[in-house]
Amino acid sequence: MNPQLREDILNAVRSDAKVKQDASGKYLQKIVCPTCHKAEAFISVEAPWMIKCGRENKCGAQHHIKEIYPEFFETWTDRYEPKTEQEKQANPTAVADGYLRDGRGFDLLKIRGWYTQEHFYSNKLGIGSTTVRFMLPQGYWERILDKPQRFGSQKANFVGPYKGHVWMPPTTSYADLAKENEIWVVEGIFDAIALQHMGIAAVSNMSCSNYPNIFLQEIQKVCAQGKRPRIIWAQDGNRAGHKAIKKFSKLAGSNGWQCGAAQPPEGKPYDWNDLLQRGQLEDKHIDKYLHWGDLLLAGTASEKALLMYNDRPSREFWFTFENQLYWWKLDMDAYDKEVRSYDVDGGEQLTEKQRDAALKSAGCVVRICTAMPKPLYFQANHVTDESWYYFSIETPDGTIEKKPFTPKQLTNAGEFKNRLLAIKNSWWTGTPKQLDRIMQDMMHNLRTVETVDFIGFCDIHRAYIFNDIAVRDARIVSVNDEDFFQFGKLAIKSLSSQPELSINPDLKSYKREWASHLLTAFDNAGVIATAYWVGSLLVQQIRELQQSFPFFELVGEAGAGKSTLLEFLWKLVGRPDWEGLDPNKMTTAARGRYFSQVSNLPIVMIESDRENDSKAKQFDWDELKPAFNGRAMRSRGVKNSGNDTYEPPMRGSIVISQNAKVEASEAIMSRILHVSVTREHHNARSKVSSDWLARCPVENLSGFILDVIKNEKTLLALFDDRSGVYEQQLTQIQELRMVRIIKNHSQLLALLDCLGDEGLKVFNEQQLKPVRDYVIEMALERQRSINSDHPMVVEFWEAYDFIQSRNGDNKLNHFGDDNKGIAINLKEFESWCGDYKLRIPTVRELKPFLSTSKSRKFIESNKVVSSKIKIDKSIRCWVFEAEK
């Protein structure tokens, strides 16, 4: 084992403070088992290949170290390439040697001369990698060694036709193989080498779709008269492999070959090479794999049941056949009667043929389910205390559907039957006792998958979880066949299906020219909106660093391009044909769910402020205040017998888009970054660019979100540094007095830098400079807006002045001319407005804003005043300072 690799593995294992070395110094103990999650696993210090669980009876799981720390097995060239030219000449296969020894567990002395070290380069992707190459009869096959995920689904490279042929060790001839009793035909070359290590004659057909007819013909030519080796079809243990085994066995059998089959352990993604590394290719294991192969080739359900009984006698058991569930039960009376018919004293004296006939006659086989349900894993929402078992249900026609089952549906045969019928023609006809037995057997050592109830960033696991892909530590993985994401020992998925993001992981199709079109079409507003989008993709980390993140308001007259801009920005994160939702059209519960759907993504509210619909209940902007700091905006009770509540935090950012700007309390206004989109810059060039942005498909733009996520650490460091610098600069501007406004706009300036040369390189310095000036003007404008009265308050004082000016007498100020200020009874004010036919907001609408009055400073509400208008009467008034 490479000394540096060994040291890296041990250091990673020791990073858990609970891990201890045993007294002998030979093992590290107290490791958390990835299967049962108990701290009872251990690993060898000398050869840290396998993590084994010490709970032999309750778990006993074994995990190869590359499953837990795959990052140590991705860059073979970096670790094994000789440092000098002399060393390279001395060992031209050093990297390939390291991969085959430490990555595959092979004895290099047994395979010396079977391979060469080469290099593969993809012209399409512009990247290359060291490879290990094996020659084929008419070409070669090579495995890509360095981060093969960079090449998409291509992990290997074929050159030349191989149909009908196999790979076999170059030191082995057809004549040598013809002398063997058995020849195993496996899919992978590494699988064949693994079996060769254990003394089994094995060849690789390279693909389960390749029937090696030419190879079989060559073997037949050199076979002794009437003697052929038995062909063991040992393809991979998946659906395609099973189908190939049955097909190839039937085809070879029709050509006079004796055939058998072998299968690796069911339910585990292990191939023959994996089993070699786990020490599970001994004779006792091989016998088991051959038995499983016989079960696969069984022609009828009764034949399979008999094979299973002979291997492990039991009076009744369940089994699967042709994607259906069966129950086998031995009728002892019928068996005894059958035995007596052979005129012998006991079953032990029967011949094997007689015994099989008796068992076949007395064994009762009943179909209990017309589909094959198979539990994949357990998943739970720990916050709401809900849990599910995630099943794959396969029907005889090969259709597979995946559905979650609740514990109640698995413990009640009636509910299980109803749930199963959600899949076409999937009928359960078994008994409750049979269901309990099957579920207990199926769920032994069932894995657990971590869950989140949103789409986006999970702060616990520091990973971005989307619909079809996930990203962690700049590593992109696709959802697997069981609908979850695997990052080493972390298995995770999202329980949410909304929103559905279509993110293209192929960054080669990402069209970066969108930036110039955006600048042409939307000028400063487009760049600022994009910068805010970057902040939205990192919002939880930003709140961790700086405790808050501002809201963003995009305002503009009809036809200014707000919708086009928003729809384009959504395409940058993989969401086509989307703008946002109107909070006024949602119930409180729906609004709460909408705010909780995403993490590190924008939450857009559109057209929520309507001047022409004052009678309709409007969304209260003050509801958003907790979101500024990432706190919960609503709370609901958890369905249990306790006092628990569920308060999902605000994990996203808030974007508001409407024609009229938000008019709200100072607390809300100071939390908003306000940007206006106008029609002033519209011209022929901007129209062309705007059309390009609208037409560009999401698959050519969604690379933006991956660009941001993969550069997360760089962008956050840049943001944290620059926001402090800009905060100091803005503090020097005398007109800017509110700390929150300064902080919000300094964050926006820092996000602009994240788009620049030191960040994502979307815009250059020349393009960003005028945008920074625009942001500073935004901050000044926001400060002026905060300093002035709310429009409703302005209307109030205009109406007051108008009423007071009529006929020159005092109608509203109950302080009179005593210079104590202004005391107004709002009911009287409303009445006078009616008399003069003044259209103003209702008193109910005015009250929340009157307390913010600045031109005539608010002092107190509902103060009892001795009226100078109604002599000797006490009137409840709102009191303000007189205008200075």
N, C-alpha and C positions, 0 to 999 in steps of 0.2 A: 504494500500500500504506500502511495506517495506520502512522505512525511508531512508535507505542508497540508495536504488534504486531510490527513488524520488529525493534525493540530486544529485546523479550521472546524472540523466536525466536533471535536471534544470541547472547544471553546464555545461553540453554539449551544451544545447540550448544557454546559456548565453555566450558561447565562441565566438559567433559572436558579434562583438563590436556594431553592429547596433541594436541589440535586447534590448528593454527597457521594464520596468515594468510599467503597467498603474497606474493611480492615485489611484485606489482602492486597488492596491497591489494584486489583484486576478488573473491577467493574465500577461503573457509575450507577448509583441507585436513586430511588425516589423520583424517577422521571415520570411525568404524566403520560399515561397510555393514551394514544390517539383514539383508541376504540372505546374503552370503558371510562376514560377520563379519571382514573384513579392513579395516584402517585406511587405505583408499585412496579413500574417497568424498570428495566436495567439494560446496560449496553457494555460490551467489552471495551476496555481501554486500549488493549493491544491491537485489536482489529474491529473498530467501531462500525460494523456494517449493518447489524440488525438490532433494532430496539424490540425487546421481548417483554411481554407482560408477565409478572410473577404470579398472577392469579390464574394458575393453570386450569382449575376446575370451572371458574366463573367467567374467564375471558381467554387467557392464553394466546392473545393475538401477537403476531410478529409483523414488524414494519421495517422494510429496507430503508436505510437512512436517506436514500435519494428521494423517497416519497415525502419525507419530512423537511428536508433541506435541498430542494431541487436546484437552488442557485449554485451549489457547489459542483454540480454536474452539468454545467451548461457551456463553460468556456474552456474547453480542453486544450486549445492551442496556447492560451495564456499560461496555463499551469504546467504544461509538459514540453513545450517547444524548447529545444536546446538553445543555449545562450550564445554559443560561438559557432562559427562555420565548421570548425574542426569537429565539434560534437555532432553537428548535423550530418556530416559525412560519415562519421562513425556509426550513427544510428538514424538512418533516413526515415524510419517509421516510429520515431519516439512518441509522437502525439497519438497515433493510432494504437501503439502498444499501451499507452496509459489508459485510453478509452476502453480497449478490450479487456484489460486486466482489472482496472478499478471501476469501470462503468458497467461491465458485463460479467465480471467474475471468472474470466477464462484463464487457463494455464497457457501462457504464451509458448512454452516448449511444445505443447501438443498441436499448436496451430501455426507454428513458424513456417513462412513461405506460402501460406494460404491467402495472404492479403498484401496490399501495398498502400502506402499513404499518398493521397493525391489532393487536388484542390478543385473545388467547384465554384463557378462564378455565374450569377444570374444577371444577364444583360438587362432584363426587364426591371429588376429591382436595384441594380447597381451595387450589389453586395456579394461577398463570397465567404467561403469557409473551407477549412481543412476537412478532408473526407477519408474514410477507410473504404478501400475498393476491393471487390471480389469479382473475379472473372467468371463469365457465363459462356456457354458454348458458342454464342454468336454476339457477344458484347460484354457488358459488365454492369454491375450494380454497385452503387456507392452510398454510404450513409453520411449525411451531413452532421458534423460534430459540434460546431460552435453556434449555440442559440438557434436551433433549427426553426423555432417559432417565428423568426424574422422572415422566413420564406413562406409564411402562410401554412397551408396544409402539406406542403412538400417537405418531408423529412428525409427523403432519399431521392436518388437520381438513377433512372434506368437508361441505358444506351444499348440499342440493338434489340431484335425480337427475341422473345423467350417462350413463346407459345409452344406447348408440348414438351418443353425441356425442363430440367431441374438444375439447381446448383448442387454439386456434391464435392466433397473435399478433393482437391487436385491430386492428392496422394492415393486416392481410391479409384479403382477401375470398375467397369461394368462387370467384369469377371469376378472381382472381389465381392461385389454386392450380390451377384447371383448365387454365391455360396452361403449367404446368410439365411437363417430360418425366417427372419422377419426384416422388412424394410419399412421404417416409419417415414411417412411423407408429411412434412409440416410446412407451414406458410413461410415463416421467416428464416433467413440464413442463420441468424443468431440462435434461433430455436434448434436448428439442425446441429449446430456446433455444440450447444448445451447437451443434447442427447448423446452426441459423439463422445463427450467427456465421460459419460457414464457407460460407455461400451455398447451403446445402441446404434445400429446402422441407421442413419437418418439422412434424408435429402430434403431440399427446400423447393417447393413448386412456385415460390415467390408471391403467389396470389391465389385466393380461394376460387378465383374464376378460371384458373389455368389447370386443365386436366392434362397430366404429363404423359400423353399417349406415346410420344416419340421415345421418351425414357423407358417406358414399359416394353416397347418393342425391342429396344436395344438389350434390355435385360433378358428378354425371352430368347433372343438369338444366342446368347452365351450360356443359357441354362442347360443343365444336364437333361437328358430325355426324361420327360414325365415329372421333373422336379422343379418347382418354382418356389421362390420365397413367398411368404405370406405378406400382403401389403396392409400395413396399419395406417389408416387415414387419421392423422392427428392434427387437423386444422384448428384454428383458433376457436375458443369456446364462446362464440357469439352466434347470432342468428345466421349470418352469412356462412360462418364456418360449419354450423350444423347442416345447413342446406347442402353445402358442398360435399360433406362427408357422405350423406345419403346418396347424392347424385353420383359421386365418383365410385362409391362402393358398388352400386347397382351396375354402372357402366363397366367397371373392371371385372365384376363377377360374370357379366355376360360374355366377356372375352377370355374366360377360363381362369381368372385369378381368384385365389382364396383371399378374402378380405376380412379385416377387423377394423376396430376404431379405438381411439383413446381420446380422453377428454380431461383437461385440467379442472381443478375444483370449480364447481358451479357457484355463481354469485360473486366471484372474486376476479378482478381484472388481471389475472396472472397468465403469462405465457410460459412456455417451457424454459426459456432463459431465466425468467423470474423464479421459477421453481428450483432451478439449479442454485441460484444465489441464496435461496432459503433452505437449502439442504433437503429438498423434498423430491428428489429423483432417485431415491433408493429403491430396492426391489419391492419393499412393502408398499411404497407409494405407486410404483408402476402397475402393480396388480390392481390397485384401486382405480387407476386411470383407465385401464383396459376394461374393467367392469363397467365403468361409466360409459365407455364407448359402446359396449354391448347393449346397454340400456337405450342408447341413442338409436341403434340399428334395429331394435325390436320391431317386429312387423305388426303386432297387435297389442292392445292393452293387457290382455291375459298373458301373453308371452313376456312382456315387461314385468308384470307382477310376479311371475314365476321366477324370473332372474333375480328380482329383489328379495324374494323369500329365501331362495337358495343361498344368497349372500348373507342375509341376516334374518333368520326365522322369527316371525312374529304372527300372532293369530289375526291381527288386522292392522292395516296401515293405509296411508294415502299416498298417491303418486300422480304424476302428470304424464299425459300422453297426447300428442298432437294438439298442444295448447288447450287441454281440458283437464279438469281434476277428476280423479277416480278414487274409489275406496275399495280395497281388497279385504275380504274376510274369509277365514278358513272355517268351513263347516266341519267340526270334528266328527260328528255322527256320520256324515257322508264320507269323510276320509276313512274312518274305521271300517265302514261297509265296503269301501273300494279295496282296502287292504285285505279284508277277509276274502274278497273275491279272487285274490291271487293265491289263496290257500297257504298263507304263511302266518307265523305266530306274532310277529311284530314288525313295525316299520323298518327296524334296523336290518331285517333280512331281505328287504326289497332290493331289486336291482335299481340302478339310477334311472333307467327308463321307466320301470314300474312306478317308482316313487313319483317321478314327474307326471306320469299319467294320472296317478291318484290325486296329486295336488291340483292338477288342472281340472279334474272332475269335481273336486270338493271345494275349490276356491271360487268364491263369488265376487265378481268384479262389477261395480255399479258406478256409473257416471254421476257425480254430484254437482258438477259445475260445467257449464258449456263454454267457459273461458278460463284463462289461467291468471288469477290475481297473484301479484308478487310484490311484497313490501320492499321498497327501496331504502327508506330511511324514516327516522322520526324527526319532526320539526315542531317547534313550539314558539309561541309569542309570550315571553316571560312577563311582559308588562300587563297584558290582559289575562294571563293565566289560561290561555287557550292552547290546545295542542292537536296535532294531526299525525296520522301515519300516511306517508305518501306512497301510493301504489302504482305499479305498472300493470295494466290489464291487457293481455294479448289474446286475441280470438283465433279460432282455427284458420281463418282466411289470412292470417298474418298481420292484421290491423293491431296497432298498439295505441292505447290511450293511457294517459297518466292522470290520476285523480287523488285528492286527499280524502282520507276517511277519519272521522272522529272516533275516539275510543268507544263511544256508545254504539256506533255503527258496527264495530268489530266484536262487540260482546253480546249482541242481540241478533240472532239469525234472521229475524224478520226485517230489521233495519238494514242488515248487511245485504239481504236480497234486494230490497228497494234501491239501495245506493248503487249496487252492481248493475241494475237495470238501466242506469243512466248511460251505460255503454250498450250499443245495439246487440240484441240477442244474447246477452250475458245473464244466464239464469243460474241461480243457486237453489239446489233442491236437497242439500244435505241437512243433517240434524244439528241442533245447537252443540251437542257433544263433539261432533266431527269438526265443526267450525272452531271450537276452543282448541282442539288438538292440533289442527292445521296452523292456526295463528301462533300458538306457542312454539311449534317447530320452526316456522318461517322467521320468527322474530328473534331467534337466538343471536346475540351479538349484533343486533341491528344498529347501524351507524346513526349518529345524530348530526343534523345539519343546522347550523346557526341561521337565524332569520332576522330580517329587518322588515318593518311594515311601511317602507317608503322606497322611492327610487332616488339614488344619488349616493352621497358620501356617508359612510358609517364611521363615526368618530371613534368608536370602541376598537374596531379592527383596522382603522386607517385605510379603508378601501372604498372605491367608488363602485357601487353595485347598480348596473343598469339592466335592461331587459335581456339582451343577448350577449353582452360582454361585461367584463368587470376589470378594474385596474387597481393594482396595489404595488407600491414601490416601483412605479413606472412600467410594470409588467402587465401586459394585456392578455387576458384569457377569455375564451369563448365559453358559453354555457355548455355543459356536457350533456350526454344522452339522458341523464337523470334529472335535468333541469336545475342544477346548481353549479356553483363555481368552486374550483379547487385551487387553493393557494397553499401548497405544502400540506401542513396538517390542518389548515383552516378550510372547512367546507361551509359555504354560505350561500344564501339566496334571498331574494325579496319576495314577500308575500303579496306585494302590490303589483297589479298589472297596468296601472295608470300612473303617470303618462307613459305612452309607448314611444320610446326613443329609437330611431333607426340610425345607429352610429356605425359608420363604415370603418373597420379597423385597418383597411389598406390605405396608409397615408400617401401612397404614390398617386392616388386618385384625387388627393386634396388640392383644389385650385386656389392658390394663394393670391391670385390676381384680383380676388374680390375686394381687397383693401383699396386699390386705386379707384374701383367703381364706387365703393361706398363713399369715399372722400368727394368724388365728383358729384354724386347724387345728393348727399346730405351734409356735406361740409363739416363744420365743427360738431354739430349735433350727432352725426353718425359716428364719429370717432369717440365722443364722450359716451355714447350709449354702448359702444363696443367695450370700452374700458370698464364700464359698470358691469357688463356681462362677464368679464374676466373676474371681477371681484365677487360676482354671484357664484361662480364656480369654485371659489375658495372662501366663501363667506363664513363657514364655521371656524376654519383656521384663523381667519382675520378676527373674529369675535374672541377667540381664545387669546390672541395676541393683544388686542386693543379694546375688548369688552363691548364694542358696538359697531354697527355698520348702517349707513344711512339708507333711506328710501330714495327711489328715483321716480321723478315725475316727467313724463313726456307729453307736452301740450302743444297744440297747434290747430289752426283753423282747418275746416273740412277741405280735403284735397291737398293738404300740405305733404302727405306721404307718411303719416305716423304708422298706418297699418302695414305699408310696404316695408318700412324699416323694422318693425317688430317681427313680421313674418320672416324676414331675412335673418334677423338675430336668432330666432328660434331654430332656423335651419343650421346655424353654426353649432348647435348642440343636439342636432338630430331629430328635431320635431317639425315636420313639414305641415303646412296648411293650418297653422295655429297662431292666434294672437293673444287671447286671454279670455277671462270670464267677467261678467258684470256682477258684482257682489249684491246689487239690488235685486237680482233675479234668482238669488239663492236663499234657501232657508238658513237659519243659524247653524244647524247641524251640517248642511252641505258645505257652508263656508268654512266651517272648522275642518272638515275633511280635505277640502281643497288646499287649505294652508298647510296640512300635514302630509300631503302626498309626496313632497320632494324634499331633498336635502342638497344643499349646494347647487341649487338651480333657482332661477327667478320665478316668482309668483306674480303674474300680471293681472291687474284689475283694469277693465276698460269701461269707458263711458259711464262712470258711476256717479257723476255730478251733473244734474240736469237743471237748468234754470227754468225750464218750462213746465216742470212737474213738481212744484213746491208742495202740493198736497200729498204726494206719495212719500212714504217713509224713506228717508235717505240713509245710506250707510254712514255710520258714525265713525269718523276718522280717528277719534280718540281710542277706538278699539285696537288700533295698530300700535299704540305706544309700547307695549311689552315686547313687540317684535324687534324693535330697535336694538335691544340687548340680547335677542335670541331667547326670550322667555316665552312661556306658554300664553296663548291668547284665549284658550277656553279649557274647561275642565269638565269631565263627565265621570259618573260613578262606574266603578268596575263591577261587573256582574258576579258578586260573591256575597258571602254572609258577613263580611267585615265592613270597615269604613274606608276602604281604599278608593282612591280616585286616580284617573288617568289624565295627565297634563302634558301632552306632547309639546316639546319646545318648538320654537320657530327655527327651522333648520335652513330655510331659504332666504332669499332677499325679496323685497317688496318693490314692484314696479307699477306705476299708475299712468294710464294713458287715456286722455280725454280732450275734448275741444276747449273747455274752460279750465283754468287752473284751480287747484284745490284752495278753498278758503276754509280755514279751520283755526283751532286754537294755536297759540304761540308754541305750545309744546310739540304739536304736530308739524307746524310750519318750519320749525328749526331743525327738524329731523329729515327734511326733504331736500334733495338736489333737484332743482328746477331747470329743465331744458325746454326751449321752445323750437318748434319746427315751423318754418314759414314757407311761403311760395315765392319769396323774393329771389332765391337763387335758381329757380326753375328756368331751364333753357334747353336747347336741342341736345347738348352734350349730356346734361344731367338726366334727360329723358332716356337716352340710350343706356346710360349706366344703371338707371333705376330699373329698366326692363331687363337688363342682364341679371341683376340681383334677384328679380322676381322669377326669372326663368331657370336660373342655375339650380340643378337638382340637389337634394339633400346629401346624396352620396359623395358629391364633390365638395361639400362644405363642412360636413360633420367632423372632419379631421381636426377642426379648430378645438373642440372640447378635449380631444386626446392630446393635442399639442399643449394645452394649458395644464392638464392633469400630469402629463409626463414631466413637465418642468415645474411642478408644484413647489419643490423646495427652493429652487432658484428664484421663482417669482415671489414667494413669501418673504424670503430674505431681502430681496430688492424693495418690496413694498414696505416692510417694517422699517427699513433704513430711511427710505425717501419720505415716507409720511411724516417722520419726525423732523426732517429737514424743512419740508414745506410748512409744517405747523409753525415752526419758528419764523419763517418768512412771512406768513399771513398774520402772525401776531404783531409784527412790526407795522402793519397797516392800521392807522389810527381809527379809521371808520369802522373797522371790524372789531366789535366788542364782545360778541357772544362766543364763548368757548366752543360750544357745540357746532356752530356754523364753521368755525375755523377748522375744527377736527374733521368734520365731514368733507369739506372741500380739499383739505390736505390729503385725505385718503383717496379722493378722486384723482388728484394730481399724481399721487404715487402709482395709481393704477394705469394712468397714461404712460408712465415710464415703463410699466410692465409690457406695454405694446411696442416699446422702442427697441433700440439697438442692444441694450443690455438684457432685454427680456425676450419676447416672442419674435422680435424683428418684423412686425407687421407694418409699422410706419417708421420713417426716418426722423431725425431730429428736426429737419427743416419743416416737415409736415406737422410735427407735434408742437412746435413753439407757439404758433398763433392759437392753438387749442388751449394751451396753458393760460394764455392771456384771457381767453374767453371764460375759463373756469374761475379765474380771479374776479372777473366782472360778475359772474354768477354769484359768488360769495357776497360781493358788495350789494348786489340787488336783493339778495335774500335778507341781508342785514337791514336794508331800507324797508323791506316789506314787513319785517318784524317790528321795526320802529313805528310804523304807521298803524292806523286803526284798521280793523276788519271792515270790509265793505258794508256789512250790515250795521256796524256801529256808525260808519260815516252816514249812511242813510238815516239812521236814528237822529243824529245831531242836525242833519239838514232839515228834517221834518220839524224838530224842536225849534230851530231858529226861525223857520217859516211861520209856525204857529205863533211864536212869541212876537213876531214882527207885525202881525195883523192887528190893526187898530191901535197899536202902541201900548196895549195893556198886558199885564202879567197874567198868563192863563195856566202855566204849568209849574213854575218854580215856587214851591211852598216856603222857601226861605225869604222870598220877597227880595227887598233891596238891602238886606242886612249884611251882605258880603260874606255870608257863611258858606257860600258855594251854591250848588244847584241841587234841589230836592224834588224828584219827580215821582208821582204816582203813576205807575204804568197803565193801569186801567183807564185813568183819566186821559193819559197820552193817547191810548188807542181810540178812545171816544172822540177826541178832538181831530185825530187823523181821519176818522170816519166823516166828521162834519165837513172837513175841507177836501174830502175825496182824495186823500193821499194814499197811494198804494205802497205800503211798506210791509216788511215781514211781521208775522204775528208776534205777540208778546212771548209766547212759548219758544219761538225760534230765536228771539232777541236775547233772552235771558242768559244763555251760556256765553254770549260774546260781550255783553255790556260790562262784565267784570274785567274785560281786557282793555277798556277804553283808555287811551293815552293822551289824546288832545285835551280832554277834560277828565282828569284822572279819577278813576273809580275809587270810592272810599268805603261805602257800606251799602248793603241791601236790607230792605225791610226795616229801616230805622223809623221809629215813631217821631214825627216832627210836629211841632205846634204851628199850624198852618197860618200863613199871612194872606192866603187867598180866602179860605173859609175860616173866618175869625172864631177863636175859642174852640176849634176842633183839632183833634190829633189825627194825623194822616200817616199811613205807612208809605215810606218813600225809598227810592234808590237815590243815594247821595253821591255827588261828584264834586270835584273842585271846579271853581269857576275858571273859564278860559283866560289864560294869561296873555 
